[in-house]
Each structure stands twice: as structure tokens, then as C-alpha cells.
Amino acid sequence: MKILITGGAGFIGSNFIRFLVRERPVIGVVNLDKLTYAGNLENLEGLEELAGTNYRFVRGDIADPKIMEEIWTANSIDTVINFAAESHVDRSIESAEDFIRTNVTGTLTLLEAARKRGVKRFLQISTDEVYGSLGPTGKFVETTPLSPRSPYSASKAGADLLSLAFFETYKLPVLITRCSNNYGPYQFPEKLIPLMISNALEDKSLPVYGDGLQVRDWIHVEDHCRALLLVLEKGKPGEVYNVGGGNEWTNIEIVKLILETLGKPDSLIKYVADRPGHDRRYAIDFTRIERELGWRPWVNFAQGIKDTINWYVKNKSWWGRIKSGEYQKYYEKTYGWRINK
């Protein structure tokens, strides 16, 4: 097997490549990443020495057909895993164009390339956000109607529908996973958990949207990686598999837990104006993947979040470089005007 992994320098993609090299060392991996703001080759430091000739990095855009042609000409790709995506909701609200190009046009370009070459498996990595917002009860199942509420989630829903259409029309062996909120090492520090950890470590304000009572289902990234490998190897083409942690927390509970763990005061919390169309609650029913493939989350959240916080404490140089320059300008633009004086 030789796998093309797109977006492999991002948070989940890089964790998956590390996991794959450890669990399936004989598999060849070609990692294609455009290296936009969230792509970081430091996430994969040491991998080439570990994997040797079984790993290759290519810088490029999945929306570029020429790149696809070059990759398939140079490599015997038989499997595709598409992590590549613009994924931050706030950025999609500010400007949706990049999200459509990468998440929709890019996925289409990748699907076309895979169809023409007759790949054996095509795993599309999606998100629970395509389902929209839940009320106080119930959980998302695979048959929940898609009801995206942001440009980001709409672009991911579009990519999912394209992928399923390629299965129905061309019999391309597509599989889709939709996962709840991930946490763990190497997550870009505009996301909730690494943002709050890094701000707290710098004694900066921790911006919390609205009342902070939005509910998310948290899963450790390594549990997600285990689910992805199972779906890739044993999942049924044409099907969707929900992946969740069964671990619901409000945003403000997460923020206070981080502050408590770091010994920082709650006075660092600053409630800011909520973002437009902010989904109130997500929760995943992962019964299907548990029943059919035998997967369930292993990482205990209390230990997982402690380990994650410790990772950011020990790797300040990693996130410190990211939170400077252009990122800082974006941060001020996104949150600065919202802080309630």
C-alpha cells in the first residue's frame, strides 16, 4: 500500500502520519501539503529519519491538477486520505473564498485524480459541524440531515456530498468520517484549547465567546487516528462513520479546567461578543463504528487534557513562533474588538 495523505502537516494529519508510521511501518506515505498558515513541518520533525524511504513530503495545492499528475506519475498511489482543509470557522466568516477553493474545489480535484487512477480506498476526513447545531438533548447519527451553519461547515458538507456522488456515479471506493472536537499536541493555537493554554501561560486574557456555555464533544487526537486507520482498513465504501469522544464539556468548563491545572486565576477570562451563527451544541453517537469495527475512545479525558497541557508547557518555542507576526495580527483583528471593556 502507498498512501497519499493531503494536509499532513496540519494538526490531525501530522498526528495521523506519526501514528501510521508507528503502527504500519511498511506502508509508504506521500504527504502533500500547501503549508498555509496552519501547516507546519515542525509537526513532523524527525519523521524522515524514522520512516526512511517510506515517507516523502511534497509541497503543493490539492486544487492544482498538475500537482496531482506529478504525484501519481512519480508514485504508485493506491490509497488517498484527504485531511487538507481550511478549518477555522472565524476565518470562513471573514472570507469564504479560500474555504471553497480548498475544501470543495480541492476535494473535487483529488476525487477526479483518484477516479482516473482507480485507487482502492479514498478516505474523506469531515467534521460533525456539517450536521449543524443540536439542542440540549440527542446526538448526531450518520443519517442526521446535513444542516451547516457557517461557510466552513457548508464547504465541508459540499465536499462530503461530492465524495458520496463519486461513489454512486463512478463506484470510487469512498469512505467518510465525521469527528467531534479534537485536542492534543501540535494543534494550531487559534483553536480553543491551545489558545487558552498559551494565553494563560503568557498571563494574557482568555477570550470566551458569548456566555461560554456552548457544548462540544472532545476526543483525543490519537483516539481519532485509531478510528481513521480502522475505517481505512475495514470500513465499507460508500458509508459514513461518526467518531466521537462521548465527552461533553461547555467551553467555559474547559477554560476553567485549564486555568486550574496551570494555577492561573479566573480573572484572566474575558467574555467577548459571540460570533455569528455560533452552533450551541455538538454531540456524536459513535454506535456504528463501535458495533461494526470495534472502535471506542481509549484516552481518559482527565489524563488526556493534563498531558496536552503539559505538552504546550514544554513546547513553548513551537507555539511561540506561531503566535507571532501574521498570526498576532489575525488574533487582534478577530478578538480585539470583541473584548468587553
N, C-alpha and C positions, 0 to 999 in steps of 0.2 A: 504494500500500500504506500502511495505517495500522496500526501495531503497538501492542498493549497489552503492556507489559512489567511484570510484577509483581516486587517485590523489587529494583527498580532502584537503590535507594540502598545496597544491600549491596556486598560486595567484588566478586564476579563480575558481578553485574548492572550496577553502575556502570561497570566496565571495559568491559562489552559495549556499553552505551549510547554511551560515548565512541568506541568502535571503530566502531559503526554510523553515528553521525553523521559520522565522518570518511570511511568507505567508501561509504555510501549516503545522502548529504545530502538527497536529495529525499524520503526516507521520513519520514512523520510518526510520532512516538513519544509515547504516553501512558504515563507512569511512575507506577504505583500502588505505594505502599509505606506500611506501617503505622508506620514509624520506631520500631521497638522498639530494644533496646539496640545491635544491630549495624547498624541503618540510620542512615546519616549523610549529610545533604545536602551536607556539605563535600566528599564524594566526587565531587560533580557540579558543583563550583564553576566558574563561567564557562560552563557548557554552554548556558544560556538565551541568552546573548549570541551564542554560536557558532551555535546551531541556529535561533534566532529563533522564528517561529510554528510551526515543525515539531516543537517539543518542549513538552510540558505535564506538570507534576507534580500528582498527586492523592494526598493522604494518606488512607489507608483500609485496611481489613482484607479480604483476599480471601475470608474466610469469611462476609462480610456480603452477602447477596443484594441489598440496597438499593443498596450501592455499585456492584455490577455493573450494575444497572438504570440508575443515573445515568450511568455511564461510557458505556454503549452508546447511551443516549439523546442524549448530548452529542457523541459522536464516531462516525465511520463506521469502527469497528474491523473489520478483516477477518483479522487475524493475532494470535495470542497466544503469548507466550513466558513461561513460568512459572518464574522464579527464586525466588519467595517461599518461604522455608523457615526453620524453626528447624533449625540445623545442627551445634550443638556437642554431641558425644557426652556429655561430662561433665554438661552441663545436663540432658540427657534421662535420665540415670541418677538425677539428683537429683529430677526431676519430669517425667513424660512427658506430662502433660496438654496443655501448650502445643504440643507436637510433633504430637499427634494433631489438635488444632484447626487448626493452620496447614497441616501437611503433608498431612493426609488430608481433613479437612472442607473446608479452604480449596481444595484441588485439586478436590474434587467440586463445590463451588460454582462454581468457574471453568469446569469442564468443562460443567456444566449451562448456564451463561450462553452459552458458545461454541456449544453444540449448538443452542440455541434461535435463535441469530442466524446460524447457518450459516457460521461462519468458514472460511477457505480453508486455514489451517495452524494447528496447535496444537503447540508445541514444549515438551515437559515436560523440565526440567533435573533429572537424577537424579545418582546417585553410584555409584562402584564398591563402596561399602560394602554395597549390597544383596546382593552376592554372598557376603558372609561373609569368612572368613579362608582364605588359601592356605597350603599347606605350603611347603617350601623350593624346589620346582620348579613349573613350569607357570604359566599366565596365565589371567585371566578372558577368556572369549569371550562373545558375545551370548547364546549358548544355555546358558551356565553356570546351573545351578539357583539360584534366589534362596534365600539362607540367612542372613538378617540376624541379628546377634547383640547389638544394642543397641536400646533404644526408638527412637532416632533412625533407624537404618537400617531398622528394621521399619516405621516410619511412611513412609519414602521408598519402600520396596518396595510398601506398600499403595497409595500414590499412583500408582506405575507400573502396577500391576495395574488400578486404576480407569481409568487413561488408555487402556490397551490394550482394556479392556472396552468403553469408549465407541467405540473404533474398530470393534470387532467387532459391537457391537449397533446403533449409530447411524450407523456409517460416518463419524464425525467424523475428519478427517484429522490424526490424532495422530502425532507423531514423538517418540522418547525418546533422549536422550543420557546416557551414564553415563561420568563422567570421573574420572580419578585425582586425586591431591592437587595443588591449585593453589598457586602462590606469585606474588607481585608486589606492586605498590603498592595501598594502600587496604585491606589485609586487616586485619580486626579483631584486636587484639593479645591474644586468648586462644588463637589458633591457634599452632602450633609455631614457625614461622619468625619472624613478627613478635614473638611473646612473647620468644623467645630474643634477638633483636636488641635490643629495647627494654630488657630486663633487663640485658643486657651493657653497653649504653650508660650505664645508671644504676648499674653495678657491683653489681647485685643477684644473688642466687642464681638459677641456671638449673635449674628442676625437671625432671628426666628420669624418666619412668615406668619402673619395673622395672629391667631391665638395659640398656635403651636400644637393644636390637637388633631392635625392630620395624622392618619394611621397608615403605617407601612409594615409589610411583612418582610422581615430581614433574614437573609441567608448568607452564610459564609461562602466566599468565592470558591473555596476548594470543594464544598458540597455541590456547588453548581457545576464545577468541572467534572466531577464524578458522574453527575447526571448526563452531561453532554456526551461523554465517552460511551455511556450505556446506550443512549439514543442512537448515536452514530453506528454502533456495532450491532444493536439488537432491535432498534425501533422499526416500525412498519412504515414504508414510504407512503406519502400522501396524508400522513397523520400529524396532529399537533399534540405536544406533550407539555403540560404545565409543570413548572418546577418551583416549589415554594419552601419556605422555612417553617411554616406553622408557628410563626414567632412575631406576633403583632405588638408594636410599640407606637405610641404617639411621638411626634418629633420632639416635643418638649421633654418627654421622658428620656429620650436618647441624649439630648443635650445635657440634662441634669446629671445623668449617669456618667457622662464623660467628665464633667466638671468635678463630680465627687471622686472619681478614680484618680484624677490629676491633682486633687487637693486645691482646686480653684473655686472662688466664690461665685454664687449665683448672680451677683451684681454685674457680672460680665454679659449676662443675657440682655439683648436689646430687641424688643419686639418691633418688627418693621411691617410696612404695608404689604398685604398679601399680593401674590402675583395673579394675573388674570387667569380665570379658568382652572384654578388650583384644585386638583382632584382631592376629595376628602379622605377616601379610604381605599386601600388595595388589600386583598387577601386571596391567596391561592389555594385551591383544592388540588393536591397532588396525588389523589387516589389512583388515577390511571397509571402514572409511571411507577407507583409503588406496586400496584397489582400486576401489571404486565411485565415490568422489568426488574422489580425487586429493589427499587431505589427508595431511600428516605434520607433526610438530613441526619448527619452524624455529629457535626460540631455543636457542642453545647454553647448557647449564646453567651452565657456569663464568662466562660473561658475564652470564647472566640473574640468577644469585644475587648477583653482585657489584653489578649495577645495582640490585637490590632492596634490598640492604643500604645502598647509598648513598642510596636514596630515603628510607629510615627515618632515616638520619643527618641528612638535610637537612630532614626534616619532623617534627622532634620536637614541635613545637607541636600537630600533628594528633593523634599518638598520646598525647601527654602529657595532653591534655584527656580522652581516652577512659579512660586508666588512672588516673583519679581518682574519688573519690566512690563511687558504687554499684558500679562495676567492681572497685575495690580491695577492697570488702567481699566480692564474689564470689570474687576471686582468693585471698584469705586463707582463705575457707571451703573452697575446692577443694583448695588446695595446702598451706596452712599446717600442717595436722595430719599431712601425709604425709612432711614432710622428716625424713630420718633424722638424729637428733642424734649 
